[in-house]
Amino acid sequence: MAVLVTGGAGFIGSHTLVELVAAGYQPVVVDNLCNSQRESLARVEALTNQKIPFHEVDIRDKSGLENVFQQHQISQVIHFAGLKAVGESSQLPLSYYDNNIAGTLVLLEVMQSKQVFDLVFSSSATVYSPTALVPLTESSPLGAINPYGRTKLMLEQILADVAASDKRWRFWLLRYFNPIGAHESGTIGEDPSGIPNNLLPYVARVAIGQLPELPVFGDDYDTHDGTGVRDYIHVVDLARGHIKAMEKMAPGCQAVNLGTGQGYSVLDVVNTYRKISGQAIKVAMKPRRAGDLATCFAETSHAKASIGWQAEFDLTRMIADSWRWTQQNPKGYQP
């Protein structure tokens, strides 16, 4: 039986493919390549020495999805497909609601028609209220403050309603914190299009000389160095969390934080990157951005208790793998 991975050519998706193959599964990828590269799948195949069936299909394309299910004996689904940039979501809210919510509804309809009821959902720590106290637990108050986060929160509510309507459905809602790093081989990693939205790929491009400096938004927060603190998690740890969740499917809809439980500031990340890369990495202090929090990190005991998972890699390993990927692929997946 095969595991359908929507958005499987993306950053987290491609690393999850490697872990699926290592665990003995046959992944099948659906991706519209709007923010990913076909080359990532070729590299996954080289890493795993296994052919990965790929279908260039948008999850809003019902007939396209039905064809995929007809061609493969799908038993479970890992759902990554979705637009994911917080800032962009405020500029293009219609695109985010259409792609993320409408696309997931189509996926669920096709799954139901094909009698496939197991889904591991890519959620986010952005579903938590900005007033929630850290560390964030799965029962912390919810309340997303941007369109991207609202699509994740709405989908969590939709999945809970669907699970309540039919006991055959089994959902895990994996609330990611801040994925960084890359595969230890340096052959697959994060390759955002345009100017990066996330900290690590931006730092990497400054380190390699493609961008002049790193803007740091706020140096007067109530943290040890004044810059914002976040819970960074290695993408391989995150990928393995999906395998653990898939192997612990249970009726209903359950949420789990995937983080390390350790917060690092922006300058902690920059200084570690400087040490590992040997590059100066110029920073430019900017005013705070509206909506940014001083501190955000996970409480992770539920992940260990519910799916038998905990993060293994520390910040040094995350950044070392990120730098190796950047050095070997200064233009990402482009030749």
Order of alpha helices (4+ residues) and beta strands (2+ residues): beta-alpha-beta-alpha-beta-alpha-beta-alpha-alpha-alpha-beta-alpha-beta-beta-alpha-beta-beta-beta-alpha-beta-beta-alpha-beta-beta-alpha-alpha
